[in-house]
Amino acid sequence: MIEFAEFCLLVLLGLLVVAVILVSVFFIYSTVFSGFMKRSPFIITTGATYKVMIPEMIAKIEECEKKSDMKTPFNIIDAGCGIATLLLPLAKKFPQHNFVGVEIGIIPYLIAKIRAYGYKNLQILRQDLFTTDFGKFNFIICFLLPKTMQDLFNKCKKDISDKTVFFVNRFKINDLQPSKKIDIGDNFSYIYIYDYLPEKRK
Ligand SMILES: C[S@@+](CC[C@H](N)C(=O)[O-])C[C@H]1O[C@@H](n2cnc3c(N)ncnc32)[C@H](O)[C@@H]1O
């Protein structure tokens, strides 16, 4: 009996060590690959933010489907898609719309590519978002560092239609008034939804 308990304890310890190693590798990769935070690091939208963000995005897409001035199918992009965490449930929910994830990091890109296998409406591209043409996208999803967020907005505002919707996790776009700001409940995490209407520009 004691031997069995010792065995279980050893297995638990082993699992803990593996978990610590995996988390450390994840943080080292994320920090080094982002050029020590010069570029937005690889962090996945998880937990409460994920649980709130997915239904909010679904509701907004459904609301826009009812608008007669927005042509369907919609083109929806995650700019820096990581491992396609946000795109997979959306692509599954809306098989009639087109989804694209652009990702610069080789490891998240490969994982996203594998996870997207079998989704006919989801394309994963290894691409720099600053060389991506945002003109055709109706919805732009972003979870990027504040400066990258702002640079991306400045880059794409010339090309996008005034009906474009931004879903932004955590860091806001300074030049735009959000149509909805959702507090995740920890006084730190927010989701912003922006309707890119000229009259809403600050
Ligand atoms: C904070 S993560 C967000 C991942 C995913 N959107 C999510 O919410 O789970 C930001 C991602 O953007 C990628 N990224 C950063 N700069 C990029 C760039 N210039 N072009 C493409 N991807 C970029 C990073 O590699 C990282 O995976």
The ligand as an ORCA input file, in Angstrom:
! r2SCAN-3c Opt
* xyz 0 1
  C      -0.570     38.011    -27.652
  S      -0.465     36.826    -28.947
  C      -2.176     36.624    -29.389
  C      -2.471     35.277    -30.022
  C      -3.931     35.078    -30.395
  N      -4.438     36.163    -31.197
  C      -4.782     34.909    -29.170
  O      -5.479     35.876    -28.819
  O      -4.759     33.816    -28.569
  C       0.201     37.845    -30.261
  C       0.677     37.016    -31.448
  O       1.043     37.908    -32.489
  C       2.187     37.392    -33.146
  N       2.859     38.531    -33.804
  C       3.561     39.531    -33.201
  N       4.026     40.386    -34.126
  C       3.603     39.914    -35.333
  C       3.764     40.366    -36.665
  N       4.474     41.482    -36.952
  N       3.195     39.648    -37.658
  C       2.474     38.519    -37.384
  N       2.299     38.036    -36.139
  C       2.843     38.722    -35.121
  C       2.999     36.774    -32.032
  O       3.918     35.821    -32.527
  C       1.899     36.175    -31.154
  O       1.636     34.834    -31.464
*
